[in-house]
């Protein structure tokens, strides 16, 4: 069961501003019933161009309802310029925090508000930008990159928590990893939960860790290491150069190579050397 704050529970059990504003100035709809969450936000401005009335209709979980309710309370009385500065992190903080697996609900609220403001300004609805990465939930690379940058996300699980991308068949995990790499401008070690790593992902992470974290140190002393095979959790390697003849080679394998791979890839990995 999710660990919800008292404020989340309160907004879920007693949601504020439920419904639809009559003759609204702004309308924003996001999500879909197909992906499990949908939100419609409507607002009306007063004579001073401040948000006078705002209501929502949500189909979704407790976090979706609580986030939508809280958002309407937060933006009442704001100008549109002030409202569009509200971030999903602001919304989560207002609620005293959300389970990380439910952060996508706060993102959905932010997106609905943006659409409602664009509607008021007469701006054409933006076309879907970018390439669909997650077919299960229709999430694009542009959306994924945006939440990574805005929230300093660094793992596939983080991206799933904020966008749902990768939470279905998981076939898009490798593409999400590539986007993370792009955002950080360099190869970026992704700490996935071991149970969710495919064999291809595991091999790729092992190769990256060897190249980036382990080989440079060994080469400083005239040594090297070659990946021979990955059999389940057994990482088969061959030491080269000075490492091959060093009396402390087994110490290097177990206390350095194996330790690094367990830390950066999966804790159950075992390094074995071939002659």
Phi and psi in degrees as a GROMACS rama.xvg file:
@    title "Ramachandran Plot"
@    xaxis  label "Phi"
@    yaxis  label "Psi"
@TYPE xy
-68.7593  147.188  UNK-2
-93.7248  92.2369  UNK-3
-91.7694  145.677  UNK-4
-74.074  164.576  UNK-5
-61.5183  -34.6172  UNK-6
-69.9087  -38.1249  UNK-7
-62.3225  -46.1993  UNK-8
-59.9302  -41.8638  UNK-9
-63.5339  -44.0927  UNK-10
-72.3752  -24.7712  UNK-11
-76.716  -46.4153  UNK-12
-75.2954  -30.417  UNK-13
-131.507  66.3847  UNK-14
-63.8008  140.939  UNK-15
-93.7808  150.797  UNK-16
58.5416  42.5698  UNK-17
-81.2453  138.356  UNK-18
128.697  -152.965  UNK-19
-137.826  130.226  UNK-20
-68.6094  136.089  UNK-21
-74.7532  134.702  UNK-22
47.6966  59.6251  UNK-23
-69.3404  151.551  UNK-24
-83.5607  -30.4508  UNK-25
-131.941  140.369  UNK-26
-137.659  128.95  UNK-27
-136.038  127.199  UNK-28
-124.52  132.137  UNK-29
-138.078  163.287  UNK-30
76.7506  -174.177  UNK-31
-160.484  155.937  UNK-32
-63.6532  -27.4186  UNK-33
-64.3795  -35.792  UNK-34
-93.6495  -0.846513  UNK-35
101.086  -15.1962  UNK-36
-135.736  134.927  UNK-37
-145.402  141.929  UNK-38
-140.66  134.125  UNK-39
-121.706  124.46  UNK-40
-118.8  131.226  UNK-41
-129.731  145.906  UNK-42
-144.146  160.426  UNK-43
-132.338  138.539  UNK-44
-96.2182  153.121  UNK-45
-91.0357  -172.262  UNK-46
-67.6159  -18.9681  UNK-47
-93.6473  9.76531  UNK-48
63.9732  33.3381  UNK-49
-106.824  154.473  UNK-50
-69.8519  110.057  UNK-51
-92.6606  -39.9147  UNK-52
-138.053  137.245  UNK-53
-147.989  134.857  UNK-54
-138.926  163.277  UNK-55
-139.662  156.221  UNK-56
-130.519  123.474  UNK-57
-129.317  136.609  UNK-58
-113.334  113.528  UNK-59
172.411  -164.353  UNK-60
-82.5684  -177.306  UNK-61
-59.0683  -40.2519  UNK-62
-66.1916  -37.0433  UNK-63
-65.3346  -43.4775  UNK-64
-67.0692  -46.7135  UNK-65
-63.3094  -42.1556  UNK-66
-64.0934  -41.2846  UNK-67
-66.0769  -43.3718  UNK-68
-61.5885  -46.8169  UNK-69
-63.5069  -39.6213  UNK-70
-59.5638  -43.9109  UNK-71
-62.8151  -36.6598  UNK-72
-69.093  -38.991  UNK-73
-64.5248  -41.352  UNK-74
-91.554  -7.64162  UNK-75
-59.3407  130.63  UNK-76
88.1278  -7.45367  UNK-77
-83.9474  153.613  UNK-78
-76.9496  166.281  UNK-79
-66.0195  -33.4157  UNK-80
-63.3611  -37.4376  UNK-81
-73.3844  -41.8587  UNK-82
-63.7162  -38.0397  UNK-83
-73.7534  -6.52126  UNK-84
-88.7443  -8.58059  UNK-85
-70.3868  126.392  UNK-86
-103.651  167.858  UNK-87
-65.4268  -29.6596  UNK-88
-68.5458  -36.415  UNK-89
-60.049  -42.695  UNK-90
-64.8134  -43.8779  UNK-91
-63.3217  -41.5129  UNK-92
-64.5788  -39.0338  UNK-93
-57.6063  -34.753  UNK-94
-86.9815  2.56535  UNK-95
79.4625  14.7062  UNK-96
106.575  151.206  UNK-97
-126.053  149.838  UNK-98
-55.5569  139.097  UNK-99
-58.488  -29.3009  UNK-100
-71.2403  -9.1193  UNK-101
-115.552  12.086  UNK-102
-64.9502  -22.524  UNK-103
-61.3321  -23.493  UNK-104
-67.457  -37.8008  UNK-105
-71.1516  -34.2607  UNK-106
-65.0202  -40.5984  UNK-107
-60.9579  -41.2886  UNK-108
-63.0765  -43.7665  UNK-109
-60.3402  -42.606  UNK-110
-66.2985  -39.6035  UNK-111
-64.1441  -39.9053  UNK-112
-63.3016  -43.1644  UNK-113
-60.0676  -42.0148  UNK-114
-67.2335  -38.387  UNK-115
-65.7637  -39.2519  UNK-116
-67.2302  -40.9885  UNK-117
-62.9944  -37.6303  UNK-118
-60.9667  -46.179  UNK-119
-61.6243  -39.5509  UNK-120
-79.5771  -1.68774  UNK-121
74.4408  19.6262  UNK-122
-79.634  135.841  UNK-123
-61.8579  141.76  UNK-124
-61.5789  131.054  UNK-125
-63.4619  137.558  UNK-126
-71.6688  157.197  UNK-127
-60.2849  120.317  UNK-128
-93.6451  139.778  UNK-129
86.1854  -168.649  UNK-130
-105.523  135.924  UNK-131
-65.3851  121.585  UNK-132
-97.786  -47.1647  UNK-133
-102.322  104.644  UNK-134
-68.5145  -31.4952  UNK-135
-62.1024  -40.5021  UNK-136
-119.504  6.70162  UNK-137
64.3773  38.4225  UNK-138
-99.0286  133.058  UNK-139
-94.5594  166.772  UNK-140
-64.4984  -32.276  UNK-141
-65.5597  -43.7474  UNK-142
-63.0062  -42.6974  UNK-143
-64.5101  -44.9291  UNK-144
-62.4036  -37.8952  UNK-145
-63.5745  -47.9892  UNK-146
-68.9589  -30.7655  UNK-147
-62.6262  -47.0646  UNK-148
-67.7137  -44.6949  UNK-149
-69.1439  -30.4272  UNK-150
-118.109  9.70345  UNK-151
53.9176  45.612  UNK-152
-77.8636  148.955  UNK-153
-137.023  -1.53214  UNK-154
-132.615  160.935  UNK-155
-60.6416  -40.0614  UNK-156
-60.3635  -39.6249  UNK-157
-59.6458  -46.7878  UNK-158
-61.4282  -40.7453  UNK-159
-62.9968  -41.778  UNK-160
-61.764  -34.4104  UNK-161
-91.6525  -22.8157  UNK-162
-131.881  -12.2056  UNK-163
78.3096  -15.4831  UNK-164
-56.5298  129.856  UNK-165
90.0053  -1.35069  UNK-166
-90.2871  0.364568  UNK-167
-101.723  -105.316  UNK-168
-76.3084  -14.7059  UNK-169
73.3465  5.34108  UNK-170
-68.9884  -15.374  UNK-171
-93.0762  3.65871  UNK-172
-57.3036  -41.6506  UNK-173
-65.4018  -38.8577  UNK-174
-65.566  -39.3897  UNK-175
-63.1786  -40.5786  UNK-176
-58.5789  -41.6977  UNK-177
-63.0426  -37.8108  UNK-178
-67.4726  -39.7698  UNK-179
-60.0215  -45.0656  UNK-180
-57.2744  -44.2638  UNK-181
-61.9375  -44.1745  UNK-182
-62.7482  -41.4078  UNK-183
-86.2884  -4.55411  UNK-184
71.3783  14.1523  UNK-185
-163.641  163.474  UNK-186
-54.6271  130.409  UNK-187
-123.746  118.258  UNK-188
-67.5865  125.332  UNK-189
-103.941  119.994  UNK-190
-91.2972  85.4499  UNK-191
-84.4227  153.197  UNK-192
-64.5093  132.425  UNK-193
-51.6665  -39.2842  UNK-194
-65.9901  -15.2483  UNK-195
-104.534  -1.43059  UNK-196
-77.8147  128.214  UNK-197
-79.2973  165.854  UNK-198
-62.8772  -38.4537  UNK-199
-63.4609  -43.6532  UNK-200
-62.8061  -41.2673  UNK-201
-62.4684  -46.8777  UNK-202
-61.8184  -42.7802  UNK-203
-61.1165  -44.3765  UNK-204
-66.8021  -36.963  UNK-205
-63.7767  -46.1042  UNK-206
-60.2585  -44.8059  UNK-207
-63.5385  -41.6757  UNK-208
-67.3101  -40.1676  UNK-209
-61.0802  -46.4892  UNK-210
-66.8936  -41.519  UNK-211
-91.4338  -38.8893  UNK-212
-103.496  -29.8647  UNK-213
-107.302  -50.6507  UNK-214
-57.3763  -43.9023  UNK-215
-55.7596  -39.8019  UNK-216
-68.1705  -41.8442  UNK-217
-66.2296  -38.4454  UNK-218
-67.8562  -24.9224  UNK-219
-62.1407  -28.5014  UNK-220
-104.533  15.9818  UNK-221
83.7571  10.5553  UNK-222
-107.799  179.903  UNK-223
-164.672  171.01  UNK-224
-144.132  141.884  UNK-225
-121.794  131.911  UNK-226
-81.142  121.536  UNK-227
-95.6992  -44.5214  UNK-228
-165.955  161.616  UNK-229
-127.693  114.739  UNK-230
-118.285  95.9543  UNK-231
67.0112  -119.73  UNK-232
-98.5688  5.07482  UNK-233
-91.3024  122.362  UNK-234
-102.884  110.286  UNK-235
-92.6278  122.804  UNK-236
-132.252  167.128  UNK-237
-133.3  127.974  UNK-238
-79.787  144.378  UNK-239
-125.842  167.028  UNK-240
62.1761  -142.361  UNK-241
-65.0609  -24.5928  UNK-242
-64.8659  -30.8664  UNK-243
-67.632  -28.9048  UNK-244
-109.299  -0.0240718  UNK-245
-71.4347  136.739  UNK-246
-68.8208  -18.7559  UNK-247
-99.8316  20.7093  UNK-248
-60.3926  -37.5704  UNK-249
-69.0067  -32.1086  UNK-250
-66.6169  -41.6819  UNK-251
-61.0975  -44.3162  UNK-252
-63.3547  -48.7031  UNK-253
-81.8023  -43.7922  UNK-254
-91.0872  -12.095  UNK-255
-119.069  -62.7732  UNK-256
-63.4039  -54.2986  UNK-257
-63.0397  -40.0203  UNK-258
-61.5804  -43.876  UNK-259
-64.5188  -44.17  UNK-260
-65.0198  -37.6431  UNK-261
-66.9667  -36.1435  UNK-262
-71.5535  -42.1395  UNK-263
-101.395  -13.3705  UNK-264
-120.158  -67.8981  UNK-265
-157.139  135.214  UNK-266
-68.8215  -14.4085  UNK-267
-95.4943  3.29057  UNK-268
-67.4166  143.51  UNK-269
-127.104  128.287  UNK-270
-93.926  129.563  UNK-271
-126.569  141.786  UNK-272
-103.489  139.941  UNK-273
-101.283  148.361  UNK-274
